[in-house]
Structures are given as C-alpha cells and as structure tokens.
Amino acid sequence: MKLSFTLSLTSLLLAAGDVAAFAPGIISSSSGGGRSSISNGKSQQSSALSAERQPIMAGNWKLNPPTEAEALALATDVATRLGDETCAINGDEMDEASCTEVVIFPPFPFISKVRDAVQEAGLIVGAQNFYYQDSGAYTGSVSAPMIKSVGCEYVLCGHSERRTVFTDTDQGINLKVKKVLESGMKPILCIGETQEEFDMDITKEVCAMQLSKDLFGITKEQMKDVVIAYEPVWAIGTGLVCGSKDANNVHVFVRECLTKMYDEEVAQATRIQYGGSVKPDNVDELMAMPDIDGCLVGGASLDGESFARIVNYKRASVAA
C-alpha cells in the first residue's frame, strides 16, 4: 500500500511538470504547496469583470430519491419556493448578472418529468454522467444524444465520486467534456483534492493538473460554455466545509491557471462554483467571496426548503 501511494505521488509530481510545460507558470514555486498557500494566502480580488458573471446554483441529487413520486414532489417543492432572483440562462426578462441560474441533476429515470415540473419556474436540468460514445454495445450506458433529447442542458464531468468510486480518469473526463460541448450542452467540470492531498499541501498542484488534463484541446471559444466546480473531496458529505476565504483563494488560483492556459478574458469570464457541504448557514458567506460564482450542492439539495434558501442567498450590498 505504501509503495502504491509513493508511486502515485511520484506520478502526480511528474505530471505537475507536464502541466507547467502545457501552461508555463501555473504552479508558482513560491506558493508553498496547496494547504499552506490556501490557508495563509491573502484573498485576492478579481477584476471588475466578476460583476458580469451570472451566479449558478446546482443541485446534485446523486442516487436519490428512491421513487419517481418523491422526485416529482421534491422538484415541485423547490420550484414553488424560489424567488424572483431565479432565471433561466437565456432569460430575456432579467439581466443575467442580476439573477441566479439554477440547475438540477436528478437520476436518469426522473430527468424528463423533473424538467416538466421545474421549467416554468426557470430551472433547468442536467445529467450526472454519460458515456462519450453516441451508440454501440455499451450495456448500462447512456449517450450525449440521449440526455440532450430529454432536455439536459448541463452535464457533470469529473465529479469526485466518479473519480474515486467509478475510477474515472482524466483522459476519460476530457473525452466527456469535449463530447458535451460538441453536443451543444455545457459541462460542469469538477476538480479538487482528496484529504490525503490536502494534508500533503498539494491542493494547487492537483487542481492545476486536473485543469490541464481535463480541458486539453478545449478552445478559448468553447470555454464560454464551461463551468468549473472546485470541490475539496474531504468536504463532500462529511459536514466539513472549506473556509470561505480558503475556497476563494483556490478559485483565484484556478483563474490564474486559466489565464496561463487561455488568457485573462477567459479566466475572468469563467464561472467557478464551490462544492462541499454547502448549507443554508454557510452559503451567504461563501457567496460573498468575489471569486465564488455559485455552489454545487449535494445533500442540502434533497430538501426543498434548504435548497431554496441556498439559491436565494443573501446578496452582498453593492456600493453606489
């Protein structure tokens, strides 16, 4: 076990060199690694372009609820609780920067009916996963054309549970991101470190490597449809939450990576969510951070009242 872990760490550090080759200067030698630079680094402010990023809240239902009836009841409950701050991505009645885009990711069997239940309220649906081939002998899989045909506009790619439980690789995640974009949908690319990686102070190296590999071949023009979700794995479903300033510092670093990979315009226009035990009692503080553009919500999205409170977070006052 120790040998296996040592080899994994060696591979990670070698891969970090490949990241630097792909995007020179992403990993600063003065950063001191992941944890120390996150915890001790000063929260940096984004440019004025941040005001133009539309907030995006997403509810990932995972393998819940058990029945279609319960899924419809939850969808209806959420839709009836949301306020005027909610709008669809292409809503014409409100300026996009002034309202919140809301996406729900139900299990596959419930997508169509959940979509019917929430679309009038301006909510949209997405798929939690798919296979990058359009058709063929792939028992148990669903394709991009299939999920698009039932109304999906977003797809989760690289969620930590897909990486750890189902051993999704960065190469496979990259294929999915490309396929989602080619199919006219939008990927939410999830990145983040495990507890072990956090303890080893390599949060930034892990995130940089995942961004480099998972966005390989994605053009600047395509990036307008990509959302990034930073989800520290150790905070998912554990009740632990990354401090808001610490999370914001990682988001700032992600924008630094995107600047090196693309340019400042892409870095500042890309929406970056935080995911990891987001709840009604911490969402306001998280969303007050200048580089956190939304949340990817797990357990709290299964309660209509909690998820509605998260979506309708208290916005910070803007000085005249």
Backbone as numpy.savetxt, mean C-alpha at the origin, in Angstrom:
# Nx Ny Nz CAx CAy CAz Cx Cy Cz
19.37 -23.74 10.54 18.53 -22.53 10.54 19.41 -21.28 10.54
20.48 -21.29 11.39 21.35 -20.13 11.46 22.07 -19.92 10.14
22.52 -21.04 9.49 23.19 -20.94 8.20 22.26 -20.36 7.16
21.01 -20.83 7.15 20.02 -20.34 6.19 19.80 -18.85 6.35
19.70 -18.40 7.62 19.47 -16.97 7.85 20.67 -16.15 7.42
21.88 -16.67 7.69 23.10 -15.96 7.30 23.17 -15.80 5.79
22.81 -16.85 5.07 22.79 -16.78 3.61 21.76 -15.78 3.13
20.60 -15.74 3.79 19.55 -14.79 3.41 20.03 -13.36 3.62
20.69 -13.11 4.74 21.20 -11.77 5.02 22.25 -11.38 4.00
23.15 -12.33 3.68 24.18 -12.06 2.68 23.56 -11.71 1.35
22.52 -12.47 0.96 21.83 -12.19 -0.30 21.22 -10.81 -0.30
20.63 -10.42 0.85 20.01 -9.10 0.96 21.04 -8.00 0.79
22.19 -8.13 1.46 23.20 -7.10 1.39 23.82 -7.03 0.00
23.97 -8.18 -0.65 24.46 -8.18 -2.03 23.45 -7.53 -2.95
22.16 -7.83 -2.70 21.11 -7.24 -3.53 21.08 -5.74 -3.36
21.41 -5.26 -2.16 21.43 -3.82 -1.93 22.43 -3.14 -2.86
23.52 -3.88 -3.18 24.47 -3.35 -4.13 23.85 -3.22 -5.50
22.98 -4.21 -5.89 22.29 -4.14 -7.17 21.32 -2.98 -7.20
20.69 -2.70 -6.05 19.79 -1.56 -5.98 20.54 -0.28 -6.27
21.71 -0.14 -5.65 22.51 1.06 -5.86 22.93 1.19 -7.31
23.16 0.03 -7.96 23.53 0.08 -9.37 22.36 0.51 -10.23
21.16 0.04 -9.85 19.96 0.41 -10.61 19.57 1.85 -10.35
19.73 2.30 -9.12 19.33 3.66 -8.75 20.40 4.23 -7.83
21.47 4.77 -8.37 22.61 5.21 -7.55 22.20 6.16 -6.44
22.70 5.88 -5.26 22.50 6.80 -4.15 21.24 6.60 -3.36
20.46 5.56 -3.67 19.23 5.31 -2.91 19.56 5.09 -1.44
20.52 4.22 -1.17 20.85 3.89 0.21 22.05 4.73 0.63
21.83 5.63 1.53 22.90 6.51 1.98 23.76 5.80 3.01
25.06 5.87 2.81 25.95 5.20 3.76 25.91 5.85 5.13
25.36 7.05 5.20 25.28 7.75 6.48 23.96 7.52 7.19
23.10 6.68 6.57 21.78 6.49 7.16 21.84 5.67 8.43
22.87 4.81 8.54 23.00 4.01 9.76 22.04 2.87 9.79
21.47 2.47 8.61 20.57 1.34 8.58 19.14 1.76 8.82
18.28 0.71 8.93 16.85 0.97 8.98 16.35 1.57 10.26
16.49 0.88 11.39 15.79 1.30 12.59 16.35 2.61 13.15
17.67 2.70 13.26 18.23 3.89 13.91 17.91 5.14 13.12
17.97 5.05 11.77 17.72 6.24 10.97 16.24 6.59 10.97
15.39 5.58 11.17 13.95 5.87 11.25 13.63 6.51 12.59
14.12 5.90 13.65 13.76 6.38 14.97 14.38 7.73 15.30
15.62 7.95 14.83 16.33 9.15 15.21 16.30 10.25 14.17
15.91 9.88 12.94 15.90 10.87 11.88 14.81 11.90 12.08
15.06 13.11 11.62 14.05 14.16 11.73 13.02 13.99 10.64
11.77 14.19 10.98 10.72 14.10 9.99 10.90 15.19 8.95
10.98 14.76 7.68 11.21 15.72 6.62 9.90 16.09 5.95
9.83 17.32 5.50 8.62 17.81 4.85 8.72 17.61 3.34
7.65 17.19 2.71 7.62 17.09 1.27 7.40 18.46 0.67
7.53 18.52 -0.63 7.30 19.79 -1.31 5.83 20.13 -1.33
5.52 21.29 -1.88 4.13 21.74 -1.92 3.27 20.81 -2.76
3.90 19.97 -3.59 3.13 19.05 -4.41 2.32 18.08 -3.57
2.73 17.86 -2.29 2.02 16.91 -1.44 0.56 17.28 -1.27
0.26 18.58 -1.35 -1.11 19.03 -1.17 -2.01 18.54 -2.29
-1.41 18.12 -3.41 -2.19 17.68 -4.55 -2.45 16.18 -4.55
-1.89 15.45 -3.60 -2.09 14.00 -3.58 -3.42 13.68 -2.90
-4.27 12.98 -3.63 -5.57 12.61 -3.07 -5.41 11.52 -2.02
-5.95 11.70 -0.82 -5.88 10.63 0.19 -6.55 9.36 -0.32
-6.01 8.22 0.06 -6.59 6.93 -0.35 -6.60 5.99 0.85
-7.79 5.55 1.21 -7.97 4.58 2.29 -8.44 3.26 1.68
-7.86 2.16 2.13 -8.22 0.86 1.59 -8.48 -0.13 2.71
-9.54 -0.90 2.57 -9.88 -1.93 3.54 -9.62 -3.31 2.96
-8.65 -4.02 3.53 -8.31 -5.37 3.08 -9.00 -6.38 3.99
-10.04 -7.01 3.46 -10.82 -7.93 4.27 -10.15 -9.29 4.46
-9.12 -9.57 3.68 -8.39 -10.83 3.77 -9.35 -12.02 3.64
-9.25 -13.01 4.51 -10.12 -14.19 4.40 -11.34 -14.02 5.32
-12.04 -12.92 5.11 -13.20 -12.56 5.92 -14.21 -11.81 5.05
-15.50 -11.79 5.43 -16.16 -12.64 6.44 -16.49 -14.00 5.83
-17.07 -14.90 6.60 -17.26 -16.26 6.09 -18.37 -16.43 5.07
-19.37 -15.53 5.05 -20.51 -15.72 4.16 -20.79 -14.48 3.32
-21.47 -14.70 2.21 -21.85 -13.59 1.33 -22.78 -12.62 2.03
-23.70 -13.14 2.83 -24.64 -12.29 3.55 -23.91 -11.34 4.49
-22.92 -11.85 5.18 -22.15 -11.01 6.09 -21.31 -9.98 5.34
-20.80 -10.37 4.18 -20.02 -9.44 3.36 -20.89 -8.28 2.88
-22.10 -8.60 2.45 -23.02 -7.55 1.99 -23.43 -6.65 3.15
-23.66 -7.24 4.31 -24.04 -6.43 5.47 -22.91 -5.47 5.84
-21.68 -5.93 5.81 -20.53 -5.09 6.12 -20.37 -3.99 5.09
-20.48 -4.33 3.82 -20.34 -3.34 2.75 -21.39 -2.26 2.87
-22.61 -2.66 3.14 -23.70 -1.71 3.27 -23.51 -0.81 4.48
-23.05 -1.40 5.57 -22.80 -0.63 6.79 -21.75 0.44 6.55
-20.65 0.06 5.89 -19.58 1.01 5.59 -20.09 2.13 4.69
-20.79 1.77 3.64 -21.26 2.75 2.66 -22.19 3.79 3.29
-23.03 3.36 4.23 -23.99 4.28 4.83 -23.36 5.18 5.89
-22.18 4.83 6.37 -21.53 5.62 7.43 -20.58 6.68 6.90
-20.20 6.60 5.64 -19.20 7.52 5.13 -19.78 8.89 4.85
-18.96 9.91 5.05 -19.41 11.28 4.88 -19.09 11.85 3.52
-19.26 13.14 3.38 -19.05 13.81 2.11 -17.57 13.89 1.72
-16.68 13.51 2.65 -15.25 13.55 2.34 -14.86 12.46 1.34
-15.77 11.48 1.14 -15.48 10.36 0.28 -15.87 10.67 -1.16
-15.03 10.26 -2.08 -15.38 10.40 -3.49 -14.63 9.37 -4.30
-15.17 9.04 -5.45 -14.50 8.09 -6.34 -13.29 8.75 -6.96
-12.41 7.94 -7.53 -11.16 8.47 -8.06 -11.38 9.47 -9.19
-12.44 9.27 -9.97 -12.71 10.19 -11.07 -13.95 11.04 -10.81
-14.23 11.23 -9.52 -15.41 12.01 -9.18 -15.33 13.43 -9.73
-16.42 13.88 -10.37 -16.42 15.20 -10.98 -16.94 16.29 -10.04
-17.64 15.89 -8.98 -18.29 16.87 -8.13 -17.34 17.53 -7.14
-16.25 16.86 -6.82 -15.33 17.41 -5.83 -13.91 17.37 -6.36
-13.13 18.30 -5.93 -11.71 18.27 -6.27 -11.07 17.06 -5.61
-10.30 16.28 -6.38 -9.76 15.03 -5.86 -8.91 15.22 -4.60
-8.19 16.31 -4.54 -7.31 16.53 -3.39 -8.09 16.83 -2.12
-9.37 17.15 -2.26 -10.16 17.54 -1.09 -11.03 16.41 -0.57
-11.02 15.26 -1.22 -11.83 14.14 -0.76 -10.99 12.87 -0.74
-11.53 11.85 -0.12 -10.78 10.62 0.09 -11.27 9.52 -0.83
-10.34 8.89 -1.53 -10.67 7.73 -2.34 -10.70 6.51 -1.43
-11.74 5.68 -1.57 -11.90 4.52 -0.70 -12.00 3.25 -1.55
-11.16 2.29 -1.23 -11.14 1.02 -1.93 -11.38 -0.11 -0.94
-12.21 -1.07 -1.33 -12.46 -2.25 -0.50 -11.97 -3.48 -1.25
-11.25 -4.33 -0.54 -10.72 -5.57 -1.12 -11.41 -6.77 -0.47
-12.55 -7.20 -1.00 -13.23 -8.37 -0.44 -12.60 -9.65 -1.00
-12.93 -10.79 -0.41 -12.53 -12.07 -1.02 -13.18 -12.21 -2.41
-12.58 -13.01 -3.26 -13.04 -13.13 -4.64 -14.54 -13.41 -4.80
-15.14 -14.36 -4.03 -16.54 -14.68 -4.30 -17.51 -13.52 -4.04
-17.07 -12.51 -3.29 -17.97 -11.43 -2.89 -17.79 -10.15 -3.69
-16.81 -10.09 -4.58 -16.44 -8.83 -5.22 -17.61 -8.17 -5.94
-18.31 -8.92 -6.78 -19.37 -8.33 -7.60 -20.48 -7.71 -6.76
-20.95 -8.46 -5.77 -22.06 -7.97 -4.97 -21.64 -6.85 -4.02
-20.42 -6.92 -3.52 -19.92 -5.82 -2.70 -19.82 -4.56 -3.54
-19.35 -4.69 -4.75 -19.27 -3.53 -5.64 -20.65 -2.91 -5.84
-21.66 -3.74 -6.08 -23.02 -3.22 -6.27 -23.51 -2.48 -5.03
-23.07 -2.95 -3.87 -23.55 -2.38 -2.61 -22.88 -1.04 -2.28
-21.69 -0.80 -2.80 -20.93 0.39 -2.37 -20.72 1.44 -3.45
-20.96 1.09 -4.71 -20.56 2.02 -5.77 -21.36 3.32 -5.75
-22.61 3.27 -5.28 -23.39 4.50 -5.23 -22.82 5.49 -4.23
-22.14 4.98 -3.22 -21.52 5.84 -2.20 -20.14 6.34 -2.64
-19.72 5.96 -3.85 -18.43 6.43 -4.36 -17.26 5.54 -4.02
-17.53 4.36 -3.43 -16.46 3.43 -3.11 -16.17 2.53 -4.31
-14.95 2.03 -4.39 -14.60 1.11 -5.46 -14.02 -0.16 -4.85
-13.93 -1.21 -5.66 -13.45 -2.49 -5.16 -12.17 -2.89 -5.88
-11.42 -3.76 -5.21 -10.20 -4.29 -5.79 -10.05 -5.75 -5.44
-9.01 -6.37 -6.01 -8.73 -7.78 -5.76 -7.51 -7.90 -4.86
-7.54 -8.90 -3.98 -6.43 -9.11 -3.06 -5.23 -9.77 -3.73
-5.47 -10.44 -4.85 -4.40 -11.16 -5.53 -4.90 -11.61 -6.90
-4.02 -12.13 -7.74 -4.39 -12.74 -9.02 -3.14 -13.42 -9.56
-3.30 -14.13 -10.70 -2.15 -14.74 -11.35 -1.90 -13.99 -12.66
-0.63 -13.82 -13.01 -0.30 -12.91 -14.11 -0.60 -13.47 -15.51
-0.89 -14.77 -15.61 -1.29 -15.33 -16.90 -2.78 -15.06 -17.15
-3.14 -14.82 -18.40 -4.54 -14.52 -18.73 -5.43 -15.75 -18.72
-4.89 -16.90 -19.05 -5.67 -18.14 -19.10 -4.71 -19.31 -19.11
-5.28 -20.53 -19.01 -4.43 -21.71 -19.08 -4.69 -22.69 -17.96
-3.83 -23.67 -17.85 -3.98 -24.74 -16.87 -3.36 -24.33 -15.54
-4.05 -23.43 -14.85 -3.56 -22.90 -13.57 -4.68 -23.04 -12.53
-4.91 -24.27 -12.13 -6.02 -24.58 -11.23 -5.98 -23.72 -9.97
-7.13 -23.15 -9.63 -7.24 -22.36 -8.41 -6.87 -20.91 -8.57
-6.48 -20.49 -9.78 -6.04 -19.11 -9.98 -7.13 -18.27 -10.63
-6.99 -16.97 -10.53 -7.85 -16.04 -11.26 -6.94 -15.08 -12.02
-7.42 -14.56 -13.14 -6.59 -13.73 -14.01 -6.98 -12.26 -13.93
-6.13 -11.42 -14.49 -6.42 -9.99 -14.53 -7.71 -9.69 -15.30
-7.93 -10.30 -16.48 -9.20 -10.04 -17.17 -10.42 -10.44 -16.34
-10.29 -11.51 -15.57 -11.42 -11.95 -14.74 -11.78 -10.92 -13.68
-10.77 -10.46 -12.94 -11.08 -9.52 -11.85 -11.50 -8.16 -12.40
-10.96 -7.78 -13.54 -11.38 -6.52 -14.14 -12.82 -6.60 -14.60
-13.23 -7.76 -15.10 -14.59 -7.92 -15.62 -15.66 -7.82 -14.54
-15.27 -8.04 -13.27 -16.25 -7.94 -12.18 -16.13 -6.60 -11.45
-15.37 -5.68 -12.03 -15.38 -4.32 -11.50 -14.18 -3.89 -10.69
-13.15 -4.72 -10.61 -11.97 -4.33 -9.83 -11.19 -3.21 -10.52
-10.82 -2.22 -9.75 -10.00 -1.12 -10.26 -8.60 -1.12 -9.66
-8.44 -1.77 -8.52 -7.15 -1.87 -7.85 -6.83 -3.34 -7.58
-5.53 -3.63 -7.45 -5.08 -4.97 -7.07 -3.93 -4.82 -6.07
-3.97 -5.57 -4.98 -2.86 -5.60 -4.04 -1.74 -6.46 -4.64
-0.53 -5.96 -4.60 0.63 -6.70 -5.08 1.71 -6.69 -4.01
2.19 -7.85 -3.65 3.29 -7.93 -2.69 2.91 -7.77 -1.24
1.64 -7.98 -0.90 1.26 -7.88 0.51 2.13 -8.84 1.33
2.45 -8.45 2.53 3.39 -9.23 3.35 2.92 -10.67 3.56
1.62 -10.87 3.65 1.11 -12.23 3.84 1.29 -13.06 2.58
1.24 -12.42 1.41 1.54 -13.13 0.17 3.03 -13.46 0.10
3.86 -12.55 0.60 5.31 -12.79 0.56 5.71 -13.90 1.53
5.13 -13.89 2.73 5.58 -14.83 3.77 4.81 -16.15 3.75
3.49 -16.10 3.71 2.69 -17.32 3.77 2.71 -18.07 2.44
2.61 -17.32 1.34 2.53 -17.95 0.02 3.83 -17.83 -0.77
4.88 -17.33 -0.15 6.22 -17.23 -0.72 6.26 -16.53 -2.07
5.45 -15.49 -2.24 5.54 -14.68 -3.46 6.92 -14.03 -3.52
7.56 -14.11 -4.67 8.88 -13.53 -4.84 8.79 -12.14 -5.47
9.87 -11.38 -5.36 9.90 -10.06 -5.99 9.74 -10.17 -7.51
10.30 -11.21 -8.09 10.14 -11.40 -9.53 8.68 -11.61 -9.89
8.00 -12.44 -9.11 6.58 -12.68 -9.36 5.74 -11.44 -9.10
6.09 -10.69 -8.06 5.37 -9.45 -7.76 5.54 -8.45 -8.88
6.74 -8.36 -9.43 7.00 -7.47 -10.55 6.14 -7.83 -11.76
6.00 -9.13 -12.03 5.16 -9.57 -13.13 3.70 -9.16 -12.89
3.27 -9.24 -11.65 1.89 -8.85 -11.31 1.68 -7.35 -11.49
2.64 -6.56 -11.00 2.53 -5.10 -11.14 2.42 -4.73 -12.61
3.27 -5.32 -13.44 3.24 -5.03 -14.87 1.89 -5.43 -15.48
1.40 -6.60 -15.10 0.13 -7.10 -15.68 -1.04 -6.22 -15.25
-1.06 -5.81 -14.01 -2.14 -4.94 -13.52 -2.18 -3.66 -14.36
-1.03 -3.05 -14.57 -0.98 -1.80 -15.34 -1.34 -2.03 -16.80
-0.87 -3.12 -17.38 -1.21 -3.43 -18.77 -2.70 -3.67 -18.94
-3.35 -4.12 -17.87 -4.78 -4.44 -17.93 -5.67 -3.25 -17.63
-5.08 -2.09 -17.38 -5.87 -0.90 -17.12 -6.36 -0.77 -15.69
-5.73 -1.50 -14.78 -6.06 -1.37 -13.36 -4.86 -0.72 -12.65
-4.98 -0.56 -11.34 -3.94 0.14 -10.57 -3.43 -0.77 -9.45
-2.11 -0.95 -9.38 -1.56 -1.77 -8.29 -1.32 -0.95 -7.02
-1.57 -1.56 -5.87 -1.07 -1.05 -4.60 0.07 -1.97 -4.23
1.30 -1.47 -4.40 2.49 -2.27 -4.15 2.88 -2.16 -2.68
2.88 -3.30 -2.00 3.19 -3.33 -0.57 4.66 -3.68 -0.35
5.30 -2.88 0.48 6.70 -3.13 0.84 6.83 -2.99 2.36
7.91 -3.53 2.90 8.12 -3.37 4.34 8.98 -4.47 4.92
9.51 -4.19 6.10 10.47 -5.08 6.74 9.81 -6.00 7.76
10.41 -7.15 7.98 9.96 -8.06 9.03 10.50 -7.59 10.38
10.06 -8.23 11.44 10.58 -7.92 12.78 12.09 -8.14 12.83
12.52 -9.25 12.24 13.95 -9.58 12.26 14.76 -8.51 11.54
14.26 -8.06 10.39 14.96 -7.03 9.61 14.94 -5.69 10.33
13.84 -5.40 11.00 13.75 -4.17 11.79 14.78 -4.18 12.91
14.88 -5.31 13.60 15.83 -5.42 14.70 17.27 -5.32 14.21
17.50 -5.68 12.96 18.85 -5.63 12.39 19.18 -4.27 11.78
18.25 -3.32 11.88 18.50 -1.98 11.37 18.63 -1.91 9.85
17.88 -2.73 9.13 17.99 -2.71 7.67 16.64 -2.41 7.01
15.80 -1.65 7.70 14.50 -1.29 7.14 14.65 -0.60 5.78
15.52 0.40 5.71 15.65 1.15 4.46 16.22 0.30 3.34
17.19 -0.55 3.68 17.76 -1.42 2.65 16.70 -2.35 2.08
15.87 -2.91 2.96 14.81 -3.83 2.53 13.83 -3.10 1.61
13.38 -1.93 2.04 12.40 -1.18 1.24 12.98 -0.77 -0.10
14.24 -0.34 -0.11 14.88 0.07 -1.36 14.99 -1.10 -2.33
15.37 -2.26 -1.81 15.50 -3.42 -2.67 14.15 -3.85 -3.24
13.12 -3.85 -2.39 11.79 -4.25 -2.87 11.28 -3.28 -3.93
11.46 -1.99 -3.71 11.04 -1.01 -4.71 11.77 -1.24 -6.03
13.07 -1.43 -5.96 13.86 -1.60 -7.17 13.44 -2.83 -7.95
13.24 -3.94 -7.26 12.87 -5.18 -7.93 11.41 -5.18 -8.39
10.52 -4.71 -7.54 9.09 -4.81 -7.84 8.64 -3.81 -8.90
9.37 -2.69 -9.02 9.03 -1.68 -10.03 9.94 -1.76 -11.26
10.73 -2.82 -11.37 11.63 -2.95 -12.50 10.83 -2.95 -13.81
11.23 -2.09 -14.74 10.55 -2.03 -16.03 9.30 -1.18 -16.05
8.91 -0.61 -14.91 7.74 0.28 -14.85 8.18 1.68 -15.25
7.51 2.28 -16.20 7.92 3.58 -16.72 7.43 4.73 -15.86
8.02 5.87 -16.09 7.59 7.08 -15.39 6.11 7.35 -15.65
5.67 7.16 -16.88 4.28 7.41 -17.23 3.34 6.46 -16.49
3.77 5.21 -16.30 2.93 4.24 -15.61 2.84 4.52 -14.11
3.83 5.20 -13.56 3.85 5.44 -12.12 2.67 6.27 -11.62
2.01 6.98 -12.50 0.87 7.78 -12.08 -0.27 6.89 -11.57
-0.26 5.60 -11.94 -1.30 4.67 -11.52 -0.84 3.72 -10.43
0.35 3.94 -9.89 0.89 3.06 -8.85 0.76 3.72 -7.48
0.25 2.97 -6.53 0.22 3.39 -5.12 1.19 2.49 -4.36
1.96 3.06 -3.46 2.87 2.29 -2.61 2.26 2.21 -1.21
2.35 1.04 -0.61 1.90 0.88 0.78 3.08 0.38 1.61
3.52 1.22 2.55 4.57 0.78 3.48 3.90 0.08 4.65
4.21 -1.20 4.82 3.62 -1.98 5.91 4.71 -2.73 6.66
5.16 -2.18 7.78 6.11 -2.94 8.60 5.45 -4.23 9.06
6.02 -5.34 8.66 5.36 -6.63 8.88 5.10 -6.88 10.36
6.01 -6.42 11.21 5.88 -6.65 12.64 4.68 -5.90 13.25
4.09 -4.98 12.51 2.96 -4.22 13.03 1.62 -4.68 12.47
1.62 -5.69 11.61 0.38 -6.13 10.97 -0.32 -7.17 11.84
-1.50 -6.80 12.31 -2.30 -7.72 13.10 -1.76 -8.03 14.47
-0.75 -7.28 14.90 -0.13 -7.55 16.19 -0.60 -6.59 17.28
-1.25 -5.50 16.86 -1.62 -4.47 17.82 -0.51 -3.44 17.97
0.68 -3.77 17.47 1.79 -2.81 17.49 1.62 -1.86 16.31
2.06 -0.63 16.47 1.99 0.31 15.36 3.29 1.10 15.31
3.78 1.27 14.14 4.97 2.09 13.94 4.60 3.53 14.30
5.42 4.23 15.03 5.13 5.61 15.38 4.89 6.45 14.13
4.02 7.43 14.24 3.65 8.21 13.06 4.86 8.93 12.45
5.73 9.47 13.29 6.91 10.16 12.76 7.89 9.17 12.13
8.01 7.99 12.76 8.88 6.96 12.20 8.35 6.50 10.84
7.04 6.28 10.77 6.43 5.87 9.50 6.63 6.94 8.44
6.45 8.20 8.83 6.62 9.29 7.88 8.05 9.34 7.35
9.02 9.07 8.22 10.41 9.07 7.79 10.69 7.99 6.75
10.05 6.83 6.90 10.20 5.79 5.89 9.56 6.24 4.58
8.41 6.90 4.67 7.74 7.40 3.46 8.63 8.42 2.75
9.29 9.27 3.53 10.22 10.24 2.95 11.33 9.50 2.22
11.85 8.43 2.84 12.90 7.65 2.20 12.40 7.00 0.91
11.17 6.51 0.94 10.60 5.92 -0.28 10.57 6.95 -1.41
10.23 8.19 -1.07 10.23 9.24 -2.11 11.65 9.51 -2.60
12.63 9.40 -1.71 14.02 9.56 -2.14 14.40 8.46 -3.13
13.94 7.25 -2.84 14.18 6.14 -3.77 13.55 6.41 -5.13
12.29 6.86 -5.11 11.58 7.12 -6.36 12.23 8.25 -7.14
12.79 9.22 -6.42 13.51 10.30 -7.10 14.70 9.75 -7.86
15.45 8.84 -7.23 16.60 8.24 -7.89 16.18 7.33 -9.03
15.09 6.62 -8.86 14.63 5.68 -9.89 13.96 6.39 -11.06
13.26 7.49 -10.75 12.53 8.24 -11.78 12.96 9.71 -11.74
12.21 10.51 -11.00 12.58 11.90 -10.78 11.74 12.46 -9.64
11.97 13.73 -9.29 11.27 14.35 -8.17 9.77 14.46 -8.41
9.40 14.67 -9.65 7.97 14.78 -9.98 7.23 13.50 -9.64
7.77 12.36 -10.05 7.15 11.07 -9.73 7.15 10.85 -8.22
8.26 11.17 -7.58 8.38 10.94 -6.14 7.32 11.70 -5.36
7.07 12.94 -5.75 6.11 13.76 -5.02 4.66 13.50 -5.43
4.45 12.94 -6.60 3.09 12.67 -7.04 2.58 11.31 -6.58
3.49 10.37 -6.28 3.09 9.02 -5.89 2.48 9.00 -4.50
1.33 8.38 -4.39 0.67 8.27 -3.09 1.25 7.07 -2.32
1.54 7.30 -1.06 2.12 6.26 -0.22 1.25 6.07 1.02
0.73 4.87 1.17 -0.10 4.53 2.32 0.76 3.93 3.44
0.21 3.99 4.65 0.80 3.25 5.76 -0.14 2.11 6.11
0.41 0.94 6.37 -0.40 -0.19 6.79 0.23 -0.90 7.96
-0.54 -1.20 8.99 -0.02 -1.90 10.16 -0.76 -1.50 11.41
-1.81 -2.26 11.75 -2.62 -1.98 12.96 -3.15 -0.55 12.98
-3.66 -0.11 11.84 -4.31 1.21 11.79 -5.68 1.10 12.45
-5.97 2.02 13.37 -7.22 2.00 14.11 -7.77 3.42 14.24
-9.03 3.54 14.67 -9.60 4.88 14.84 -8.80 5.77 15.78
-8.12 5.17 16.77 -7.42 6.00 17.75 -6.01 6.42 17.32
-5.53 5.94 16.18 -4.22 6.41 15.73 -4.23 6.99 14.32
-5.38 6.91 13.63 -5.42 7.36 12.24 -5.20 8.86 12.10
-5.72 9.65 13.03 -5.59 11.11 12.91 -4.12 11.52 12.97
-3.39 10.91 13.90 -1.97 11.25 14.04 -1.18 10.80 12.80
-1.50 9.61 12.30 -0.82 9.12 11.10 -1.09 10.04 9.91
-2.35 10.40 9.72 -2.72 11.19 8.54 -2.31 12.64 8.66
-1.87 13.06 9.84 -1.37 14.43 10.00 0.06 14.56 9.46
0.70 13.42 9.20 2.07 13.43 8.69 2.06 13.82 7.21
3.01 14.66 6.78 2.98 15.21 5.42 3.20 14.20 4.31
3.84 13.06 4.62 4.14 12.10 3.56 3.31 10.83 3.64
2.34 10.79 4.55 1.41 9.66 4.62 0.12 10.07 3.94
-0.19 9.38 2.84 -1.32 9.79 1.98 -2.55 8.92 2.16
-2.50 7.99 3.08 -3.64 7.12 3.29 -3.22 5.91 4.10
-4.15 4.98 4.29 -3.88 3.80 5.10 -4.41 2.55 4.42
-3.66 1.47 4.56 -4.12 0.15 4.16 -4.53 -0.56 5.44
-5.83 -0.76 5.58 -6.41 -1.19 6.86 -6.81 -2.66 6.80
-6.43 -3.41 7.81 -6.79 -4.81 7.87 -7.96 -5.06 8.80
-7.68 -5.49 10.03 -8.73 -5.89 10.96 -9.80 -4.84 11.19
-9.42 -3.57 11.29 -10.39 -2.52 11.57 -11.36 -2.29 10.41
-11.02 -2.79 9.21 -11.93 -2.63 8.07 -13.09 -3.61 8.13
-13.04 -4.56 9.07 -14.12 -5.53 9.21 -15.21 -5.06 10.15
-15.05 -3.86 10.68 -16.06 -3.23 11.52 -16.48 -1.93 10.86
-17.74 -1.82 10.48 -18.19 -0.67 9.72 -17.94 0.65 10.42
-18.22 0.70 11.72 -18.03 1.94 12.46 -16.55 2.33 12.53
-15.68 1.35 12.77 -14.24 1.64 12.87 -13.67 2.09 11.53
-14.03 1.38 10.46 -13.48 1.73 9.16 -13.99 3.09 8.70
-15.27 3.37 8.97 -15.82 4.68 8.59 -15.10 5.80 9.33
-14.77 5.57 10.59 -14.04 6.58 11.37 -12.65 6.80 10.78
-12.02 5.72 10.34 -10.70 5.83 9.74 -10.78 6.61 8.43
-11.75 6.29 7.61 -11.92 7.01 6.33 -12.20 8.48 6.58
-13.07 8.76 7.55 -13.42 10.14 7.88 -12.52 10.68 8.99
-11.22 10.50 8.80 -10.25 10.98 9.78 -10.33 12.51 9.91
-9.87 12.99 11.04 -9.90 14.44 11.27 -8.74 15.09 10.55
-9.07 15.92 9.60 -8.04 16.55 8.79 -7.41 17.71 9.55
-6.12 17.83 9.38 -5.39 18.94 10.01 -5.83 20.25 9.39
-5.93 21.30 10.21 -6.32 22.61 9.70 -5.23 23.17 8.82
-5.64 23.77 7.73 -4.70 24.37 6.79 -4.70 25.88 7.00
-3.54 26.41 7.28 -3.44 27.85 7.54 -3.74 28.65 6.28
-4.41 29.76 6.45 -4.77 30.57 5.29 -3.54 31.23 4.73
